[in-house]
Amino acid sequence: MDNPRADKVAVVGEVRERLSGADASVVTEYRGLSVADLADLRRSLAAAGGDYKIFKNTLVRLAVAGSPHEPIRDLLTGPTAIAFVHGDVSAVAKALREFGRGNPHLVVKGGILDGGLLSPSQLSALAELPSREVLLARIAGAIAAPLTQMAGLLKAMPQDLAYGLSAVLDQRRAAEPEAEATPGAQGAGETAGSEVPTAPEASEADVPSGEPPPEERPPG
């Protein structure tokens, strides 16, 4: 046996959960829309990140009582459906506007965002904004050139460092054979018995006493 009271409690809990889990909510009046029209609206809103549900006003009033979503109470008149937004509010507002152009029976009455009430004109202004993806693309385009230049600099740094290290190593390799060639050549000459005449070194006995060695005498 059905329990109407339990059903109402379940719906109130569902409304509370949907409102709390949404980034924003838009209240509409759907009087005059056919079942097929509502199905089309649901599809277009789903593509924009919106979930469109019809609830009785009395149950929605119970759900929002004492909550941050209570400001929408005054919007709950006539056949009411709520678009729960998950993501880009402007995208859902744009989808509602586009659908309303071909279906004037749809009335956007207002909404709530971060606990603040949105008027129809504010929702219309949101619908004029570019989508979140377009805004992100514009921001990325604005900073793309500097990032490209920075990436090139970062890429060049290790290459320049590698070239510098390679040049230093090449210089050291070129200097080592020259340093090794000199003692090797002298050793080869001595082994062959070649004699290189050298000037006799002056001993202390050859230097007169009381006089500094020749290299220490002052000029004059």
VOPAGU-2260 file (C-alpha; in pm, 1 decimal, decimal comma):
REM VOPAGU-2260
SITE   aa  ch    i         X         Y         Z
SITE  MET   A    0       0,0       0,0       0,0
SITE  ASP   A    1     133,5     340,8    -100,3
SITE  ASN   A    2     224,5     589,6     170,9
SITE  PRO   A    3     162,9     944,9      40,5
SITE  ARG   A    4     336,5    1098,9     337,2
SITE  ALA   A    5     648,5     891,8     283,4
SITE  ASP   A    6     644,9     982,9     -85,5
SITE  LYS   A    7     627,6    1352,9      -0,6
SITE  VAL   A    8     912,2    1321,0     247,0
SITE  ALA   A    9    1119,6    1145,8     -18,0
SITE  VAL   A   10    1051,2    1420,8    -272,6
SITE  VAL   A   11    1138,6    1693,3     -21,2
SITE  GLY   A   12    1464,5    1514,1      51,5
SITE  GLU   A   13    1536,2    1482,7    -321,0
SITE  VAL   A   14    1479,3    1854,7    -377,9
SITE  ARG   A   15    1709,5    1943,7     -90,1
SITE  GLU   A   16    1978,4    1711,4    -219,8
SITE  ARG   A   17    1953,3    1844,5    -574,8
SITE  LEU   A   18    1966,2    2207,0    -462,6
SITE  SER   A   19    2264,5    2143,2    -235,9
SITE  GLY   A   20    2453,8    1951,0    -504,6
SITE  ALA   A   21    2396,0    2206,7    -781,2
SITE  ASP   A   22    2622,8    2499,0    -862,5
SITE  ALA   A   23    2311,0    2705,7    -931,9
SITE  SER   A   24    1937,4    2655,8    -984,8
SITE  VAL   A   25    1698,2    2825,4   -1225,8
SITE  VAL   A   26    1322,2    2832,2   -1163,6
SITE  THR   A   27    1097,8    2824,9   -1470,2
SITE  GLU   A   28     727,4    2806,6   -1553,3
SITE  TYR   A   29     643,8    2553,5   -1821,0
SITE  ARG   A   30     269,0    2620,5   -1864,5
SITE  GLY   A   31     168,4    2547,9   -2226,0
SITE  LEU   A   32     466,3    2325,3   -2311,1
SITE  SER   A   33     384,7    1982,5   -2449,0
SITE  VAL   A   34     544,6    1657,7   -2338,7
SITE  ALA   A   35     754,9    1662,5   -2655,1
SITE  ASP   A   36     861,8    2021,8   -2584,3
SITE  LEU   A   37     968,8    1928,6   -2232,8
SITE  ALA   A   38    1167,9    1635,0   -2366,4
SITE  ASP   A   39    1349,9    1864,7   -2611,3
SITE  LEU   A   40    1418,8    2113,8   -2332,8
SITE  ARG   A   41    1560,8    1843,4   -2108,1
SITE  ARG   A   42    1794,8    1728,0   -2384,1
SITE  SER   A   43    1923,6    2076,7   -2460,1
SITE  LEU   A   44    1975,3    2152,4   -2090,7
SITE  ALA   A   45    2150,6    1820,8   -2030,4
SITE  ALA   A   46    2397,1    1906,0   -2306,8
SITE  ALA   A   47    2468,9    2236,7   -2128,8
SITE  GLY   A   48    2511,4    2077,5   -1785,5
SITE  GLY   A   49    2156,0    2121,7   -1654,4
SITE  ASP   A   50    1910,9    1873,5   -1504,8
SITE  TYR   A   51    1547,1    1975,2   -1554,1
SITE  LYS   A   52    1289,0    1845,1   -1304,5
SITE  ILE   A   53     923,4    1925,1   -1226,5
SITE  PHE   A   54     815,7    1946,5    -861,6
SITE  LYS   A   55     510,1    2058,9    -672,7
SITE  ASN   A   56     551,3    2405,9    -529,0
SITE  THR   A   57     437,7    2300,9    -182,0
SITE  LEU   A   58     709,1    2036,1    -160,6
SITE  VAL   A   59     979,2    2272,7    -286,7
SITE  ARG   A   60     874,2    2527,8     -23,6
SITE  LEU   A   61     919,0    2263,2     243,5
SITE  ALA   A   62    1256,5    2168,6     101,2
SITE  VAL   A   63    1397,7    2522,9      99,5
SITE  ALA   A   64    1255,4    2634,5     434,2
SITE  GLY   A   65    1539,5    2745,7     662,1
SITE  SER   A   66    1805,9    2669,6     400,5
SITE  PRO   A   67    2033,5    2894,3     189,7
SITE  HIS   A   68    1793,5    2832,4    -101,4
SITE  GLU   A   69    1492,0    2987,0      71,3
SITE  PRO   A   70    1504,3    3304,6    -144,8
SITE  ILE   A   71    1338,7    3113,4    -431,8
SITE  ARG   A   72    1014,6    3070,4    -233,1
SITE  ASP   A   73     863,8    3379,0    -396,3
SITE  LEU   A   74     927,9    3228,3    -741,1
SITE  LEU   A   75     724,4    2915,1    -670,6
SITE  THR   A   76     396,4    3007,4    -839,3
SITE  GLY   A   77     226,7    2830,0   -1128,4
SITE  PRO   A   78     354,0    2506,6   -1289,8
SITE  THR   A   79     717,6    2505,5   -1179,7
SITE  ALA   A   80    1022,6    2319,1   -1302,3
SITE  ILE   A   81    1377,4    2372,5   -1181,5
SITE  ALA   A   82    1695,3    2351,1   -1387,8
SITE  PHE   A   83    1974,1    2230,4   -1159,3
SITE  VAL   A   84    2306,7    2353,1   -1293,7
SITE  HIS   A   85    2619,4    2141,4   -1273,0
SITE  GLY   A   86    2904,5    2345,4   -1412,1
SITE  ASP   A   87    2868,0    2654,7   -1629,7
SITE  VAL   A   88    2569,8    2869,8   -1526,1
SITE  SER   A   89    2595,1    3082,9   -1838,3
SITE  ALA   A   90    2570,7    2772,7   -2060,6
SITE  VAL   A   91    2241,7    2668,1   -1897,8
SITE  ALA   A   92    2109,0    3023,9   -1913,6
SITE  LYS   A   93    2199,9    3034,1   -2282,0
SITE  ALA   A   94    2021,7    2701,8   -2347,0
SITE  LEU   A   95    1707,1    2829,7   -2173,3
SITE  ARG   A   96    1716,8    3150,6   -2376,6
SITE  GLU   A   97    1762,8    2965,2   -2705,5
SITE  PHE   A   98    1477,7    2727,7   -2628,2
SITE  GLY   A   99    1253,1    3016,4   -2517,0
SITE  ARG   A  100    1299,2    3192,5   -2851,3
SITE  GLY   A  101    1116,1    2910,6   -3025,0
SITE  ASN   A  102     886,2    2827,8   -2733,5
SITE  PRO   A  103     749,7    3145,5   -2574,6
SITE  HIS   A  104     551,4    2939,6   -2322,1
SITE  LEU   A  105     871,9    2880,2   -2128,4
SITE  VAL   A  106     914,9    3154,4   -1866,8
SITE  VAL   A  107    1242,8    3198,3   -1680,9
SITE  LYS   A  108    1142,3    3338,3   -1343,0
SITE  GLY   A  109    1477,9    3363,1   -1168,6
SITE  GLY   A  110    1731,3    3150,8    -992,3
SITE  ILE   A  111    1978,5    3120,8    -710,2
SITE  LEU   A  112    2357,7    3123,8    -716,6
SITE  ASP   A  113    2576,3    3099,8    -405,4
SITE  GLY   A  114    2275,7    3175,4    -187,0
SITE  GLY   A  115    2189,1    3491,7    -380,4
SITE  LEU   A  116    1874,0    3540,4    -585,4
SITE  LEU   A  117    1914,7    3589,3    -960,1
SITE  SER   A  118    1658,8    3794,7   -1149,3
SITE  PRO   A  119    1547,9    3712,7   -1505,2
SITE  SER   A  120    1752,3    4006,4   -1634,0
SITE  GLN   A  121    2061,4    3878,1   -1457,1
SITE  LEU   A  122    2010,5    3534,7   -1606,9
SITE  SER   A  123    1969,4    3699,4   -1946,5
SITE  ALA   A  124    2300,8    3879,6   -1891,9
SITE  LEU   A  125    2464,9    3548,6   -1800,0
SITE  ALA   A  126    2331,9    3400,8   -2122,0
SITE  GLU   A  127    2523,8    3667,0   -2316,3
SITE  LEU   A  128    2855,2    3562,6   -2165,6
SITE  PRO   A  129    3086,4    3330,3   -2359,2
SITE  SER   A  130    3093,5    2974,5   -2237,5
SITE  ARG   A  131    3351,6    2861,7   -1986,1
SITE  GLU   A  132    3542,8    2676,5   -2257,4
SITE  VAL   A  133    3559,1    2988,1   -2475,9
SITE  LEU   A  134    3678,7    3201,9   -2184,8
SITE  LEU   A  135    3948,7    2948,1   -2097,3
SITE  ALA   A  136    4053,9    2933,3   -2462,3
SITE  ARG   A  137    4084,8    3313,0   -2472,9
SITE  ILE   A  138    4292,6    3316,7   -2155,7
SITE  ALA   A  139    4514,1    3041,1   -2290,3
SITE  GLY   A  140    4555,8    3229,9   -2616,5
SITE  ALA   A  141    4654,9    3547,0   -2431,9
SITE  ILE   A  142    4937,7    3373,4   -2248,8
SITE  ALA   A  143    5035,6    3124,4   -2518,6
SITE  ALA   A  144    5306,0    3339,9   -2677,5
SITE  PRO   A  145    5497,9    3416,0   -2354,9
SITE  LEU   A  146    5474,6    3052,1   -2251,8
SITE  THR   A  147    5610,4    2943,4   -2589,8
SITE  GLN   A  148    5902,5    3179,4   -2553,9
SITE  MET   A  149    5967,3    3062,3   -2199,4
SITE  ALA   A  150    5956,5    2700,6   -2310,8
SITE  GLY   A  151    6212,1    2777,4   -2579,9
SITE  LEU   A  152    6442,9    2943,1   -2328,1
SITE  LEU   A  153    6411,5    2654,9   -2086,2
SITE  LYS   A  154    6484,6    2411,9   -2367,6
SITE  ALA   A  155    6788,5    2611,8   -2480,6
SITE  MET   A  156    6943,1    2631,6   -2132,8
SITE  PRO   A  157    7045,8    2265,8   -2102,5
SITE  GLN   A  158    7158,9    2265,3   -2466,3
SITE  ASP   A  159    7382,2    2569,7   -2409,8
SITE  LEU   A  160    7514,3    2412,3   -2091,2
SITE  ALA   A  161    7593,4    2092,5   -2278,5
SITE  TYR   A  162    7769,7    2285,5   -2555,1
SITE  GLY   A  163    7973,7    2476,8   -2297,0
SITE  LEU   A  164    8078,5    2161,6   -2114,5
SITE  SER   A  165    8166,7    1996,4   -2444,9
SITE  ALA   A  166    8387,6    2291,2   -2542,9
SITE  VAL   A  167    8572,3    2281,0   -2208,5
SITE  LEU   A  168    8632,6    1906,8   -2243,7
SITE  ASP   A  169    8758,8    1953,2   -2598,4
SITE  GLN   A  170    9005,8    2218,6   -2481,5
SITE  ARG   A  171    9132,5    1993,5   -2204,4
SITE  ARG   A  172    9174,4    1700,4   -2442,6
SITE  ALA   A  173    9368,4    1921,5   -2684,5
SITE  ALA   A  174    9598,8    2048,7   -2407,6
SITE  GLU   A  175    9683,4    1706,5   -2258,8
SITE  PRO   A  176    9881,2    1568,0   -2563,1
SITE  GLU   A  177   10093,5    1884,9   -2575,6
SITE  ALA   A  178   10179,3    1851,8   -2206,1
SITE  GLU   A  179   10271,2    1488,4   -2254,2
SITE  ALA   A  180   10474,8    1551,0   -2572,7
SITE  THR   A  181   10741,3    1774,0   -2407,8
SITE  PRO   A  182   10876,2    1527,6   -2146,9
SITE  GLY   A  183   10852,6    1247,4   -2397,7
SITE  ALA   A  184   11067,6    1432,1   -2649,5
SITE  GLN   A  185   11334,3    1513,5   -2389,4
SITE  GLY   A  186   11347,6    1157,0   -2274,4
SITE  ALA   A  187   11393,1    1035,0   -2629,3
SITE  GLY   A  188   11686,2    1271,9   -2682,3
SITE  GLU   A  189   11863,8    1160,3   -2367,6
SITE  THR   A  190   11821,2     798,1   -2457,4
SITE  ALA   A  191   11987,9     858,9   -2794,5
SITE  GLY   A  192   12292,9    1001,4   -2620,3
SITE  SER   A  193   12267,4    1348,8   -2760,1
SITE  GLU   A  194   12436,0    1606,1   -2544,5
SITE  VAL   A  195   12311,8    1955,6   -2509,4
SITE  PRO   A  196   12582,9    2201,4   -2398,8
SITE  THR   A  197   12489,3    2401,3   -2094,6
SITE  ALA   A  198   12656,4    2705,0   -1943,4
SITE  PRO   A  199   12855,0    2634,4   -1624,5
SITE  GLU   A  200   12678,9    2741,2   -1311,2
SITE  ALA   A  201   12855,1    2985,4   -1085,9
SITE  SER   A  202   12935,4    2848,1    -742,5
SITE  GLU   A  203   12959,0    3045,3    -421,1
SITE  ALA   A  204   13339,1    3021,6    -440,8
SITE  ASP   A  205   13344,3    3208,6    -773,8
SITE  VAL   A  206   13161,3    3506,7    -623,2
SITE  PRO   A  207   13391,5    3756,1    -439,4
SITE  SER   A  208   13317,0    3780,0     -71,5
SITE  GLY   A  209   13125,2    4084,9      42,2
SITE  GLU   A  210   12959,0    4131,5    -294,6
SITE  PRO   A  211   12615,2    4006,7    -381,2
SITE  PRO   A  212   12579,8    3759,8    -661,5
SITE  PRO   A  213   12557,3    3916,4   -1006,0
SITE  GLU   A  214   12183,6    3878,1   -1021,3
SITE  GLU   A  215   12145,7    4059,0    -687,1
SITE  ARG   A  216   12376,9    4355,7    -762,7
SITE  PRO   A  217   12199,0    4685,7    -809,3
SITE  PRO   A  218   12222,7    4835,5   -1152,1
SITE  GLY   A  219   12471,9    5109,3   -1202,1
